[in-house]
Structure formats: structure tokens, C-alpha cells
């Protein structure tokens, strides 16, 4: 009787899944996913081979010992805890393929390398093809892995032990011309689209590896999870969503119910109709350049739904700059598209986290693991991690970017060092993966005018969705910008007094500054007002706290009651507030324009005013990007004063913004390739190079005289993934005792059984968390006021005494009069 080879054993009922069953399940899913880019046969092939090493006696002894199926006194028993992660079951399948293809002619070596990279990496994350740093710098890592001894990989053994059905299907796939043609088609397309740009071509080949890798690891993780928890399998949608036509009817009903009382409402309606009309255009990259307050949230959703329906696409993905506004954006879509409670999270899915990965309801967690919903809202941080981070968690979702409409809200917030990587990736998604991209903002950066050799976005013909955006900006011009900079600068007390004066004269005033310390100081300087007439906002406050403060502001503005709001830049992106006067600390022109979008938002006949001031006490030495933005913003203010007609007398218009970005991008062009220093690799490099040509490692290998001219992939995937950070100092969420609810949630987290599975508590806790940088975390820890909810659960909460009603989280002990009244 043939031995049964086990892939997994379910804990709840001890049911076993055979290796053959797992390989067939994964191959079917992987084929489905990779079929979106015309590589179904290759996806099936790597699915069949990825766990071939599990047919070895060594792996079976390890698994059976771990599951208690072998008596500890038996000869084949092993100490599984000591062997965890040491039994290689990933290499055999890659070696099987390598032996069949690597020495053949034509495309076979290319396919061997492409597929083998995915197979050997499916647990660790993509490995380096050539080691990009460290002691092995320049080593051919992939070839070394393929030369691994049979003693460790058991290839000869699994050749005999594997199910004949599996190996027969592998042989059948390898003989299919459609497999070769699929790879040839996408390879030729990449070469043709990038024939003048070798860096772009090489990054695209690397993205092709990552896309296929995504198909494999998502298929593998999905089948494994569904075997372990059959209830979770029932929640998956597998791409079978509500029909686009039905969702369009719901959205049109929502749009039809909007009021049309003011002139600005008619302009918003016209913009929305232009988005609807543009949806019939071919797939590609488009820009939606609309002034703030132009209604782009619903208008872009209208384009996305119409376009997805017209082009038979799979999903819509909204990429939002900050977690602080993702809820409100998603709620706009949810109110329109989810008409009953049962649909919650199955149509509109938010995917972001502060405390633990995917801290959502159980159903939403299942769907968000691989973005299995028709409309996804995520952050720019998570989107960039999907494309460029190490490991498997982010990469798992990449295949869902194929055949999708990708809407980037406030695209000007894209981290500048990621520009070329981002541009090349979007070109890959539109040109090879049948996706459409829309770049939305009032302050459109010139991503198509940066260095083409390193990577510029290739826009579609007739790329602007709104006709004559300059005229639209003229029609929606609601404010005048006044340059009040002075040689000696403005002190915090002077800014505070001016804000109070403007409030007393005009009813309200918004002050936006560049640092949290400046916001605190200006807020304190507004002490002439009654306490209820001034509000402070910053990211030191948890979302629930900010929402309550913002509600106070909105209510007072609506009821024509006096109020001064002092805020950091958090209020500039997507927050729907409407002030008569805005004071903006000197910044880049994009920030000034975004600040203007919070002024006279609804187009009252009397224009609003934006006052630009230079604050002499703002400490910006640690913010070099902001210093440069200030410099270029000041240059545009001077140019505008000298020749306003050049900019259609509108500092927020596309002409002024284009000049600003040309200057700003030119001054920082060397930073756009994501510079990596010696500390990380041992030599200076860029992430763009690691993910494309990896030329330093290639030169090192060539210098040894051991390079292989048939080495098609050279990327330093693992080295790049380790170095990649969207922000320099990743923040960590801390739950804070804001109000009765915040304190209650902390108590529930501390008392919860298996807290990591208490997704409803964790979701509520996100509204009562503050993201802090490592140095702040260390100071709070030293103060003895930072705790874990449970000894084995790395969720942190803040004790009493460091959270203020006015300012939120504080490193210093808060005075009693400022403490939250709980």
C-alpha cells in the first residue's frame, strides 16, 4: 500500500490534507490568478511544484512528529521544535523544473528562472537573484540555490514518491505551446514598451516575477487557511461580486438625490458628468485635475464604476494618502453602494491597520487578506508595500491590481523618493495587466515629466478627464491668496493675535502650521477667545478625539458662531471644512493650494482669503523636504506677484502648480530613485537599481569571471525588500484612554481571551489609537506609562497622565486641568 503523504493536519478534528490534494488545489487557484495576465499555464505549473519537497521522508517525519503521529520512541521520530524552518521543502520543485528547462534553447531558461524564483521563495519572500550586499555581495544566489545538494532537497526521492498525477500534469504543461507563447507575449510587450528605457524594462521583468509570485503565495495561503478553517472558506468571494450594473444603479440614485442649490453644485455636477463620459475611453493612465471642493470623491467613483463595467474589469481600488481620512472616503462609497447590513464589507472593504495586521471583523479579515472585494479602500503606505516590500504579506495582494481601476486620491502626497519606482510600476500595471489608473488631485504633480530613463508615467492619449481644467479652476476660484511674509517673520503670539482678529471680523479662522509644536504654541496664543471658541487639531490626538473636535468646528461654522481652529497639515487632505479666512504657514505651493481648499469651500459670493505667513520660530531642521518646499513656494509667490497673468491670476491653478513642480522636482531629482546608504548594503545604491539592473552586483559577479550570460533576472529582491520603508521611522499604534469609551476598550483588551482574534474590539480600538515614532515610544516607556494589554500580546496602551483634552498624547506629564475627564 502506497504511503499517504501529508501536507497539513487540521487541529480541530485531526483531518489530514494530502500533498497531492494541496498541490492540485493551489495549482487551480494559481492558474486562475495568473490567467489575468495570460500566464494561466505557468501559474498552474508553479502551483503543482511549489511543495514537491513535502514528498520527502524527512519532511513527513518532521510533520508527523509535530502532530503526534509518531511515537517519541520510534526510530523515525524527530524533535520537530528543533527542526522548524530547517526542512527544505521549497527547493525540490524548482530544481525539478530547472533540470528540465535551464539548459534548453529559446525561452526555456527564462521560464526556468522566472518559475524557480517563485517556488523557492514562497515561504521567505522573494530571494535575491544576485546578492545586492553583505558578505555574499555579487553572488549568484539563484544558481547557488539550484545547485543545492540532493541530500538537503531530496529531489531524487520526491521524483519517485510524488503522485504520478502531479508529475504527469507537469510534463503535460511543459509540452504546451500556450505556456511558451504566454511568456513570450508578455516578455515581448515589456521589451517593446520600454525599448528606450532599460531600467524600466528590467524593473518590469522584476514586477512580472512578483506578480507570478503573488499568484502562487495567495493560492497557497488561501488553500491552507481554508483547509484549517472551513468557515472562513465560506466567506470568500473568489472574485464573484455584485454586477457592476447593479452598483451603478445604486450610485446614480445617490447622485440623483444630491442638492443643486448653489452655482458650485452645478459645477460639481458638470465635473461628475465629464467623469461619466470619460469612462468609455480605453484603458490607460488618466489625470483628474479638479479644484478642492469640486466633488471628485463621487465623480471619480462614477468614472471607476462606469469604466469597470465597460471594460469588464475585476475591481476598483482607492488609494488614500492617510489613515486619518480613509474612513470618511470609504463611507461615501459605502452609503451609496451597500444598501443592507449583510453587504457590509463585501462590497466596500477598508484595508488599513494601526494596532495589529488587519484588525477588522472576522469576515472582513478573510476578505482583506487578499483584497477579495469589488471596491477596496487602502492607504498609499499599503499600496507601496504591495509592490516593493519584502516578505509575503504585501506581495500576496499584487495580483489583485491586475484588471482593476486604481484611483489615487491626492496623488501629490506620493513619497518623492518612490517616484520612479511608482511610475514604472504603474506603467507595468496599465501596459501588461489590463488596468486603468486615475491620478486625482487639485495639485497635479508632473509625474510624466520626470526623467524618462529612470521612470516617468506614460499617460493615455487625451489623458485629462475634465476638459479645460484651467477654466474649471477659474470657475471654482473662491479665494484670494495674500502674501504676508515679512523679513523678520511672524512670532507665535503674533499669529495667534492675527487669527483672533480675523475671527472677530469674519466669524471664523483656520490656522495651518507645519509642526505639532507650532500648532500648540499658536493655539495657546489665541487665549483671548473663550475656550469653546478655539480648537486644536493634530495627529497626537486619536481619531475619535479629532472627530469630536472637528464636529465642534463644523457645528460652530454652520451656526455662524465664532471659532478659531489651529491645525497641522492633517486638515489639508480630504477634510470637508469651510472657513472664511485661512492662515497658512509658508510651505510648498501644493500645501498652500490645499489649504485654500478649506476656505470658502461652497462658493459664497464674497471670496475667502488665504494669508501666507512665515513663522520665525518653527523648527524645521529635521524636515529638509519641507525646507525645500518652502523655498520653491516662496519662489512661486514672488513670480506670481511679478506676473499674475502668467498664472491666470490664480495661485492654485494648474499653470502655477506646473511651474512649482518643475522647480521642486528638478531640485530633488536625485532623490526620486530611493537612495540606500552604505549602512544598509555596504555601498551606496538605490532601490530602483536593486529592483531593475542591480548593476553593482552584476559588475561584482562579472569581475569574478563567473557570470552566466543566460542569467535573465539579476534583481536584489530580498535586499530591496529589507531596505524599503515608505516612511523613515515606522510608527506604532498606542491605544489611549480618551473618554469613557477609550478607557473601556483598554479594559476589554486587557481582559479579552485570545485578544488577537477579538477583531471587533481591535476595530473599535483603532479609533482610540495614536501612531507614534520610535523616539516618542522610548520616552513614554522610560516615563513608566506604557503598557502591554497582555504579557504575550504586543498591543500597547497609554496609562493616565499623558493624554490631554487640548493636545492629545504628551510625552510630558499633563497638568491636572488638561487631563481627559473620564
LUMTI-120535 format. One record per residue (C-alpha): x, y negated, z. Coordinates in steps of 0.25 Angstrom, whole numbers, padded with zeros to 4 digits, always signed. Example, Ala and Ser with C-alpha at 12.3 -4.5 7.8 and 13.67 -1.06 7.14 Angstrom:
REM LUMTI-120535
+0049+0018+0031;+0055+0004+0029;
REM end
This chain:
REM LUMTI-120535
+0000+0000+0000;+0006-0014-0004;+0009-0023+0007;+0000-0035+0009;+0008-0048+0009;+0002-0059+0018;+0003-0074+0014;-0006-0079+0026;-0013-0073+0038;-0025-0081+0044;-0025-0083+0059;-0040-0083+0062;-0043-0069+0056;-0029-0064+0052;-0033-0062+0038;-0022-0061+0028;-0019-0068+0015;-0011-0060+0005;+0001-0067-0002;-0006-0063-0015;-0019-0070-0011;-0012-0082-0007;-0003-0083-0019;-0015-0082-0029;-0024-0092-0021;-0012-0102-0021;-0010-0100-0036;-0024-0103-0039;-0025-0116-0031;-0011-0120-0036;-0015-0117-0051;-0028-0126-0049;-0020-0137-0043;-0009-0137-0053;-0018-0136-0064;-0022-0150-0063;-0008-0153-0069;-0009-0142-0079;+0000-0132-0071;-0010-0122-0066;-0002-0110-0070;+0011-0116-0063;+0003-0119-0051;-0003-0104-0051;+0011-0099-0052;+0017-0106-0041;+0005-0102-0032;+0008-0088-0035;+0022-0089-0032;+0023-0098-0020;+0022-0088-0009;+0028-0076-0016;+0038-0074-0005;+0027-0070+0004;+0028-0056-0002;+0041-0054+0005;+0043-0045+0017;+0050-0056+0024;+0038-0065+0023;+0028-0055+0026;+0036-0051+0039;+0036-0065+0043;+0021-0068+0041;+0017-0054+0047;+0025-0056+0059;+0020-0071+0061;+0006-0065+0060;+0008-0054+0070;+0006-0043+0059;+0020-0037+0062;+0023-0031+0076;+0035-0038+0082;+0042-0025+0084;+0041-0021+0069;+0053-0021+0060;+0047-0032+0051;+0043-0041+0062;+0050-0055+0061;+0049-0067+0070;+0040-0076+0062;+0042-0089+0070;+0057-0088+0067;+0055-0085+0052;+0044-0096+0050;+0048-0104+0038;+0060-0095+0035;+0054-0085+0026;+0055-0090+0012;+0042-0086+0004;+0043-0098-0006;+0055-0095-0014;+0052-0081-0020;+0041-0086-0029;+0049-0098-0034;+0061-0088-0037;+0051-0079-0044;+0047-0090-0053;+0062-0095-0054;+0067-0082-0059;+0057-0081-0070;+0058-0095-0075;+0070-0103-0071;+0080-0097-0082;+0070-0097-0093;+0069-0107-0104;+0059-0119-0107;+0051-0124-0095;+0053-0111-0087;+0064-0117-0078;+0056-0130-0076;+0044-0122-0071;+0052-0113-0062;+0058-0125-0055;+0044-0132-0054;+0037-0120-0049;+0048-0115-0040;+0049-0129-0033;+0035-0128-0029;+0035-0114-0024;+0048-0115-0015;+0043-0128-0009;+0029-0124-0006;+0031-0124+0009;+0042-0134+0011;+0039-0145+0001;+0046-0147-0012;+0061-0144-0011;+0072-0152-0017;+0075-0147-0031;+0089-0153-0029;+0093-0157-0015;+0092-0172-0014;+0100-0174-0002;+0107-0167+0010;+0117-0157+0011;+0112-0150-0002;+0111-0163-0010;+0111-0159-0025;+0108-0144-0022;+0098-0137-0032;+0088-0133-0021;+0078-0127-0030;+0088-0118-0037;+0094-0114-0023;+0080-0110-0019;+0078-0101-0031;+0092-0095-0028;+0087-0091-0014;+0091-0076-0011;+0081-0065-0013;+0084-0061+0002;+0077-0074+0006;+0066-0076-0005;+0063-0061-0007;+0060-0063-0022;+0063-0049-0026;+0054-0043-0015;+0042-0052-0018;+0043-0048-0033;+0040-0034-0028;+0030-0037-0017;+0021-0048-0023;+0008-0045-0029;+0008-0041-0043;-0004-0050-0046;+0004-0062-0042;+0017-0059-0050;+0009-0055-0062;+0002-0068-0062;+0015-0076-0060;+0020-0069-0072;+0008-0072-0080;+0009-0087-0077;+0023-0087-0080;+0020-0082-0094;+0009-0092-0097;+0012-0103-0107;+0002-0112-0100;+0011-0113-0088;+0023-0117-0096;+0014-0127-0104;+0008-0133-0092;+0022-0136-0086;+0027-0141-0100;+0015-0150-0102;+0017-0158-0089;+0033-0158-0090;+0032-0164-0104;+0022-0174-0099;+0031-0178-0088;+0043-0180-0097;+0035-0188-0107;+0028-0197-0097;+0042-0200-0091;+0051-0199-0103;+0058-0212-0100;+0058-0210-0085;+0066-0198-0080;+0064-0202-0065;+0049-0202-0067;+0049-0189-0075;+0057-0182-0064;+0048-0187-0053;+0036-0182-0061;+0043-0168-0062;+0044-0168-0047;+0030-0172-0046;+0026-0161-0054;+0033-0151-0044;+0026-0158-0033;+0012-0157-0040;+0014-0142-0042;+0019-0140-0028;+0007-0147-0023;-0002-0137-0030;+0005-0126-0024;+0006-0131-0010;-0008-0135-0010;-0013-0122-0015;-0004-0114-0005;-0009-0123+0007;-0023-0122+0003;-0024-0107+0001;-0016-0105+0014;-0025-0115+0022;-0038-0109+0016;-0034-0095+0020;-0031-0099+0034;-0044-0107+0036;-0055-0103+0027;-0064-0114+0032;-0054-0124+0026;-0055-0118+0013;-0070-0120+0012;-0067-0135+0014;-0058-0137+0002;-0064-0143-0011;-0053-0138-0021;-0056-0150-0030;-0071-0147-0031;-0076-0160-0027;-0089-0168-0030;-0090-0172-0044;-0085-0186-0048;-0098-0190-0054;-0105-0188-0040;-0095-0196-0033;-0096-0207-0044;-0111-0208-0042;-0109-0210-0027;-0098-0221-0029;-0107-0228-0039;-0118-0228-0029;-0109-0234-0019;-0104-0245-0029;-0118-0248-0033;-0122-0251-0019;-0111-0262-0017;-0116-0276-0015;-0113-0286-0026;-0116-0300-0020;-0103-0307-0022;-0095-0311-0034;-0083-0302-0029;-0093-0290-0028;-0095-0291-0043;-0080-0291-0046;-0079-0279-0037;-0090-0272-0046;-0083-0276-0059;-0070-0270-0054;-0077-0257-0050;-0083-0256-0064;-0070-0258-0070;-0064-0247-0062;-0076-0238-0066;-0074-0241-0081;-0059-0239-0080;-0061-0225-0075;-0063-0220-0089;-0048-0223-0092;-0038-0211-0094;-0030-0206-0082;-0018-0214-0078;-0014-0225-0068;-0022-0238-0067;-0022-0250-0058;-0034-0256-0051;-0029-0270-0048;-0041-0277-0040;-0040-0288-0030;-0043-0285-0016;-0058-0285-0013;-0060-0280-0028;-0067-0267-0023;-0056-0258-0028;-0059-0247-0018;-0073-0243-0024;-0069-0247-0038;-0056-0238-0038;-0065-0227-0033;-0075-0229-0044;-0063-0228-0054;-0058-0216-0048;-0071-0208-0048;-0074-0212-0062;-0061-0208-0067;-0060-0195-0059;-0074-0191-0066;-0070-0196-0080;-0056-0189-0079;-0061-0176-0071;-0051-0179-0060;-0050-0172-0047;-0049-0182-0036;-0047-0197-0032;-0036-0200-0023;-0036-0214-0016;-0022-0218-0010;-0024-0229+0000;-0012-0237+0006;-0015-0236+0021;-0022-0226+0030;-0028-0239+0037;-0037-0241+0025;-0039-0227+0019;-0052-0224+0028;-0059-0237+0022;-0055-0233+0008;-0060-0219+0009;-0073-0223+0016;-0076-0232+0004;-0076-0219-0005;-0082-0210+0006;-0094-0219+0007;-0096-0219-0008;-0093-0204-0011;-0096-0196+0001;-0111-0196+0003;-0113-0186+0014;-0105-0181+0026;-0102-0168+0020;-0093-0174+0010;-0085-0182+0020;-0070-0179+0016;-0074-0170+0004;-0075-0182-0006;-0067-0193+0000;-0055-0188+0008;-0045-0197+0016;-0031-0191+0018;-0022-0198+0027;-0017-0195+0041;-0011-0202+0053;-0010-0192+0064;-0009-0178+0058;-0010-0174+0044;-0024-0175+0038;-0031-0178+0051;-0045-0176+0046;-0057-0167+0047;-0054-0153+0044;-0062-0153+0031;-0054-0166+0027;-0041-0160+0031;-0043-0148+0022;-0046-0157+0010;-0035-0167+0013;-0024-0157+0013;-0024-0157-0002;-0033-0169-0005;-0045-0160-0009;-0056-0170-0011;-0061-0179-0023;-0057-0193-0016;-0045-0194-0008;-0040-0206+0001;-0026-0205+0005;-0014-0215+0008;-0003-0219+0000;+0006-0212+0010;+0000-0199+0008;-0001-0200-0007;+0014-0203-0008;+0017-0191+0001;+0009-0182-0008;+0019-0186-0019;+0032-0188-0012;+0033-0182+0002;+0040-0169+0006;+0033-0156+0011;+0020-0151+0006;+0009-0159+0013;+0009-0171+0004;+0013-0163-0009;+0001-0154-0007;-0009-0164-0012;-0001-0169-0024;-0009-0160-0034;-0022-0167-0030;-0016-0180-0036;-0018-0173-0050;-0030-0176-0057;-0034-0187-0048;-0037-0202-0047;-0027-0209-0038;-0031-0222-0033;-0020-0230-0026;-0026-0241-0017;-0017-0253-0014;-0006-0248-0023;+0003-0259-0019;+0005-0252-0005;+0013-0241-0012;+0027-0240-0005;+0037-0247-0014;+0047-0236-0013;+0037-0226-0018;+0034-0234-0031;+0042-0225-0041;+0039-0212-0035;+0024-0216-0034;+0024-0221-0049;+0030-0209-0054;+0020-0200-0046;+0008-0208-0051;+0013-0206-0066;+0014-0191-0063;+0000-0190-0058;-0006-0198-0069;+0002-0192-0081;+0003-0178-0076;-0008-0175-0066;-0020-0182-0073;-0022-0192-0062;-0026-0207-0062;-0020-0218-0053;-0026-0231-0049;-0018-0241-0042;-0027-0251-0035;-0023-0264-0028;-0025-0279-0029;-0010-0280-0029;-0005-0270-0040;+0010-0267-0039;+0017-0265-0053;+0020-0250-0052;+0020-0249-0067;+0031-0260-0068;+0041-0254-0059;+0054-0246-0064;+0049-0236-0074;+0061-0227-0074;+0058-0225-0059;+0043-0224-0060;+0032-0234-0064;+0018-0231-0064;+0012-0229-0078;-0001-0236-0079;-0012-0231-0089;-0016-0240-0101;-0026-0250-0096;-0021-0247-0082;-0029-0259-0075;-0043-0254-0071;-0048-0268-0069;-0048-0277-0081;-0040-0291-0080;-0036-0289-0065;-0031-0303-0065;-0045-0309-0068;-0051-0300-0057;-0041-0305-0047;-0045-0319-0051;-0060-0316-0049;-0057-0310-0036;-0048-0321-0031;-0053-0325-0018;-0041-0331-0010;-0030-0341-0012;-0016-0338-0007;-0009-0349+0001;+0006-0348+0003;+0008-0354+0017;+0023-0349+0018;+0032-0359+0025;+0047-0359+0027;+0047-0357+0042;+0036-0346+0041;+0024-0345+0050;+0024-0340+0064;+0014-0330+0070;+0007-0341+0079;+0006-0350+0066;+0000-0339+0058;-0010-0336+0069;-0014-0350+0071;-0016-0352+0056;-0025-0339+0056;-0033-0345+0067;-0035-0358+0060;-0039-0351+0047;-0049-0342+0055;-0055-0354+0061;-0056-0362+0048;-0061-0350+0039;-0067-0340+0049;-0056-0329+0048;-0042-0326+0044;-0033-0313+0041;-0019-0313+0044;-0010-0302+0038;+0005-0301+0042;+0016-0291+0039;+0019-0285+0052;+0011-0280+0064;+0019-0289+0074;+0015-0301+0065;+0001-0297+0066;+0001-0296+0081;+0008-0310+0082;-0001-0317+0073;-0013-0311+0080;-0008-0316+0093;-0007-0330+0087;-0022-0330+0084;-0025-0331+0099;-0033-0344+0097;-0044-0335+0092;-0054-0327+0101;-0049-0313+0102;-0061-0308+0094;-0057-0317+0082;-0043-0311+0079;-0040-0297+0075;-0027-0290+0073;-0024-0278+0064;-0012-0269+0062;-0008-0255+0060;-0005-0254+0075;-0020-0252+0076;-0027-0239+0074;-0037-0239+0062;-0049-0239+0072;-0043-0251+0079;-0040-0258+0065;-0054-0255+0060;-0061-0261+0073;-0052-0274+0071;-0055-0275+0057;-0070-0273+0059;-0069-0285+0069;-0063-0293+0058;-0073-0289+0047;-0085-0292+0056;-0079-0306+0060;-0076-0309+0046;-0090-0304+0041;-0097-0312+0052;-0089-0325+0050;-0082-0324+0063;-0068-0329+0065;-0057-0319+0065;-0042-0318+0062;-0037-0305+0058;-0021-0303+0059;-0017-0290+0052;-0005-0283+0046;-0005-0279+0031;-0015-0267+0034;-0027-0276+0031;-0022-0279+0017;-0025-0265+0011;-0039-0262+0008;-0045-0269+0021;-0058-0276+0017;-0058-0289+0025;-0062-0303+0020;-0055-0315+0027;-0056-0330+0023;-0041-0332+0026;-0029-0322+0025;-0015-0326+0031;-0005-0317+0025;+0010-0316+0030;+0019-0317+0018;+0020-0303+0011;+0020-0297-0003;+0010-0303-0013;+0003-0290-0013;+0001-0291+0002;-0004-0306+0000;-0014-0301-0010;-0019-0290-0002;-0021-0300+0010;-0028-0309+0000;-0038-0297-0002;-0042-0299+0013;-0046-0313+0010;-0060-0317+0004;-0062-0303+0000;-0076-0305-0004;-0074-0317-0013;-0081-0328-0005;-0081-0341-0014;-0071-0348-0004;-0057-0342-0007;-0050-0336+0004;-0035-0340+0008;-0023-0331+0010;-0012-0338+0017;+0002-0333+0015;+0012-0336+0027;+0026-0331+0030;+0027-0327+0045;+0041-0330+0050;+0040-0320+0062;+0036-0308+0054;+0048-0298+0056;+0049-0291+0042;+0064-0286+0043;+0059-0271+0043;+0049-0274+0032;+0058-0276+0019;+0047-0273+0010;+0039-0284+0016;+0050-0294+0015;+0052-0292+0001;+0037-0292-0002;+0036-0306+0006;+0048-0311-0003;+0040-0307-0016;+0027-0312-0011;+0034-0325-0008;+0039-0326-0022;+0025-0324-0028;+0019-0335-0019;+0030-0344-0024;+0028-0340-0038;+0013-0342-0037;+0014-0356-0031;+0023-0360-0043;+0014-0354-0053;+0000-0349-0049;-0006-0348-0063;+0004-0337-0066;-0003-0329-0056;-0017-0333-0060;-0017-0341-0047;-0019-0328-0039;-0008-0323-0030;-0016-0310-0028;-0018-0307-0043;-0011-0297-0052;-0001-0307-0058;+0005-0311-0045;+0005-0297-0040;+0013-0292-0052;+0023-0303-0050;+0025-0299-0036;+0026-0284-0038;+0036-0287-0049;+0045-0295-0040;+0043-0285-0028;+0045-0272-0035;+0057-0278-0042;+0063-0282-0029;+0061-0267-0023;+0062-0259-0036;+0074-0250-0030;+0065-0246-0018;+0054-0240-0027;+0061-0227-0029;+0060-0223-0014;+0075-0225-0009;+0080-0214+0000;+0093-0217+0008;+0105-0209+0012;+0100-0205+0025;+0089-0196+0019;+0097-0190+0008;+0111-0193+0010;+0111-0202-0002;+0103-0213-0008;+0092-0209-0017;+0077-0212-0020;+0065-0203-0019;+0062-0206-0033;+0075-0199-0037;+0073-0187-0028;+0059-0185-0034;+0064-0186-0048;+0078-0184-0053;+0085-0182-0040;+0097-0187-0047;+0107-0188-0035;+0105-0173-0032;+0106-0169-0047;+0119-0177-0048;+0124-0169-0036;+0120-0156-0042;+0126-0159-0055;+0139-0163-0048;+0140-0149-0043;+0139-0144-0057;+0127-0135-0052;+0115-0142-0059;+0105-0134-0067;+0101-0141-0080;+0088-0134-0079;+0084-0140-0065;+0072-0147-0069;+0068-0152-0055;+0078-0160-0047;+0069-0167-0037;+0072-0168-0022;+0058-0166-0017;+0061-0162-0003;+0072-0173-0001;+0062-0183-0006;+0050-0178+0002;+0058-0179+0014;+0063-0193+0011;+0049-0198+0007;+0041-0207+0016;+0030-0216+0012;+0034-0226+0023;+0047-0227+0030;+0043-0223+0044;+0031-0214+0044;+0021-0218+0054;+0014-0209+0064;-0001-0210+0069;-0003-0212+0084;-0017-0211+0090;-0020-0224+0098;-0030-0226+0110;-0039-0236+0102;-0052-0238+0109;-0061-0226+0115;-0060-0218+0102;-0045-0219+0101;-0043-0214+0115;-0054-0203+0113;-0047-0198+0101;-0033-0197+0108;-0040-0189+0119;-0047-0180+0109;-0033-0177+0102;-0026-0174+0115;-0037-0164+0119;-0040-0158+0105;-0038-0143+0103;-0029-0141+0090;-0029-0156+0088;-0023-0155+0074;-0036-0149+0070;-0045-0159+0076;-0046-0167+0063;-0058-0175+0067;-0050-0181+0079;-0038-0183+0071;-0046-0191+0061;-0052-0200+0071;-0038-0202+0077;-0033-0208+0064;-0042-0220+0067;-0035-0222+0080;-0020-0220+0076;-0009-0229+0073;+0002-0226+0064;+0016-0230+0070;+0030-0230+0065;+0041-0221+0072;+0047-0232+0080;+0034-0236+0086;+0031-0222+0089;+0044-0221+0096;+0041-0233+0104;+0028-0228+0109;+0034-0215+0112;+0044-0222+0121;+0033-0230+0128;+0027-0217+0132;+0014-0220+0126;+0013-0210+0114;+0007-0196+0116;+0004-0183+0108;-0010-0179+0109;-0006-0165+0112;+0008-0159+0114;+0008-0151+0101;+0001-0161+0093;+0009-0173+0087;-0002-0183+0087;+0001-0196+0095;-0007-0205+0103;-0004-0218+0110;-0007-0220+0125;-0013-0232+0131;-0006-0245+0132;+0000-0246+0118;-0013-0250+0110;-0018-0264+0109;-0032-0269+0105;-0026-0280+0097;-0014-0274+0091;-0015-0259+0092;-0003-0250+0095;+0008-0256+0102;+0022-0251+0106;+0022-0260+0118;+0012-0259+0130;+0000-0266+0127;-0005-0277+0137;-0018-0273+0144;-0026-0283+0138;-0023-0278+0124;-0026-0263+0127;-0037-0256+0120;-0049-0256+0129;-0053-0241+0129;
REM end
